[in-house]
């Protein structure tokens, strides 16, 4: 039944969404084989894993915010306590020789959200996203859009006992990004 539903969803996708889905899986496979210039977040061996080049780590948490034409269309939060059974994200990136980060994000659900920016795929709709992931030692933030700018990635170190402090970082990032976007929206209106 699930395979049939997946096939029906796949058939209903626009051409660029299908292409992005295929790219996402390809980049994800390369990242999980620890190939240079590829990074991905997905389920592996019963964990939610972030792979980047020669590095792989189990994640403790993840936040995803997606905006469509300046308005927030979804937010997704996951923590290690939630388990991996219902983890709904496939996220992969490819960094080209100039350092530009191309990306594919698939947020699975009844109607999947497929956002991306690749060399040969241009979505008509303007999307922006913020992805925040962390393991026990490092936090990772990607912010950007599906236009020529692509993504910017920021890594930060988690030092000392972070028990209870990660919620502060999550809230700070969420509030800063969402409030900034809302204020920018008001200026444009």
Number of C-alpha atoms within 10 A of each C-alpha: 6 7 8 9 11 12 11 11 13 15 11 12 15 12 13 17 22 15 15 25 21 13 20 25 17 13 23 24 16 21 26 23 17 18 16 14 18 26 28 28 25 20 17 12 8 10 17 23 19 24 22 23 16 14 14 17 17 20 22 19 20 22 18 20 19 22 18 15 12 14 14 16 12 13 15 14 14 20 16 14 8 11 12 17 10 9 18 16 21 19 23 29 25 25 15 12 8 6 10 14 23 23 28 25 24 20 20 14 9 9 10 15 15 21 25 29 25 21 9 8 15 16 18 9 11 14 21 23 23 22 21 23 22 24 18 15 14 14 20 16 19 19 16 19 23 23 18 14 12 18 23 15 13 11 13 11 12 15 9 7 9 12 7 8 10 16 11 11 13 18 11 12 17 19 12 12 15 17 12 11 17 15 10 12 13 8 8 7 5
